[in-house]
Amino acid sequence: MSTIAENIAKVGVRIREAAQASQRDCGSIGLLAVSKTKPAAAIRQAFNAGTANFGENYLQEALDKQVELHDLPLTWHFIGPIQSNKTKPIAEHFSWVHSVDRLKIAERLSAQRPAHLPPLNICLQVNVSGEASKSGCSPDELSALAHAVTQLPHLHLRGLMTIPEPTDDPAEQRAAFARLRELQQGLNLGLDTLSMGMSHDLEAAIGEGATWVRVGTALFGARDYSTP
Ligand SMILES: *Cc1c(COP(=O)(O)O)cnc(C)c1O
């Protein structure tokens, strides 16, 4: 078994145990393997170990890997910050976008989604920790943004996404994820997706209703950002 396959098995156990602890069906929790900075070969190994959903943050890197892996039936999720001049290839080459935080980006993604593809699945990124530096709309802006996005013809608004301020305190982790769940319930739009929880806090996120956990480090190891 490759290290990646072993890691996928370990993360699978964590997901199942967390689901059990909150009496949830683990079938309702998807593993989104975050493969940014990792080579196509690592994605291929993860696919061979049973994972088909991959999350990428950097557009050009993602497009290069998609070409290399075109023989595999993978589902690609864009999870990084979006510049408005990059929306077209995102609309063309991904099935999901988790990081929409303003209407202008949503409008461009809808207008640029090719007609022959199903609507692009969208999560709105919300800043639940209130740090100035992080991306995501504020909870105050969410309702207007969400209602506007439901009107866009080539998008399918699925739910909310957050990246809370990192903390090792499980109670603080859960409080941030509970906030996202409550915001989603408050919208009353019948949304079915909560994209929350990463390598270090997926248990807390599952306890508060995560339907996608976005896991990088625990599957692929630490990322190296130094240029070769
Ligand atoms: C990098 C990244 C992840 C994965 O984080 P890990 O701590 O490596 O599991 C999840 N979500 C987003 C948006 C990311 O950018």
The ligand as an SDF file (V2000), in Angstrom:
LIG
                    3D

 15 15  0  0  0  0  0  0  0  0999 V2000
   -4.9420   24.0690    1.5680 C   0  0  0  0  0  0  0  0  0  0  0  0
   -6.4050   24.0720    1.8420 C   0  0  0  0  0  0  0  0  0  0  0  0
   -7.0360   23.0010    2.5200 C   0  0  0  0  0  0  0  0  0  0  0  0
   -6.3000   21.8060    3.0730 C   0  0  0  0  0  0  0  0  0  0  0  0
   -5.6590   22.1060    4.2670 O   0  0  0  0  0  0  0  0  0  0  0  0
   -4.8630   20.9960    5.1120 P   0  0  0  0  0  0  0  0  0  0  0  0
   -4.6520   21.6400    6.4110 O   0  0  0  0  0  0  0  0  0  0  0  0
   -3.6130   20.6970    4.3780 O   0  0  0  0  0  0  0  0  0  0  0  0
   -5.7580   19.7940    5.2070 O   0  0  0  0  0  0  0  0  0  0  0  0
   -8.4090   23.0650    2.6680 C   0  0  0  0  0  0  0  0  0  0  0  0
   -9.1230   24.1010    2.2050 N   0  0  0  0  0  0  0  0  0  0  0  0
   -8.5600   25.1300    1.5640 C   0  0  0  0  0  0  0  0  0  0  0  0
   -9.4120   26.2490    1.0650 C   0  0  0  0  0  0  0  0  0  0  0  0
   -7.1840   25.1550    1.3770 C   0  0  0  0  0  0  0  0  0  0  0  0
   -6.6380   26.2050    0.7410 O   0  0  0  0  0  0  0  0  0  0  0  0
  1  2  1  0
  2  3  1  0
  2 14  2  0
  3  4  1  0
  3 10  2  0
  4  5  1  0
  5  6  1  0
  6  7  2  0
  6  8  1  0
  6  9  1  0
 10 11  1  0
 11 12  2  0
 12 13  1  0
 12 14  1  0
 14 15  1  0
M  END
$$$$
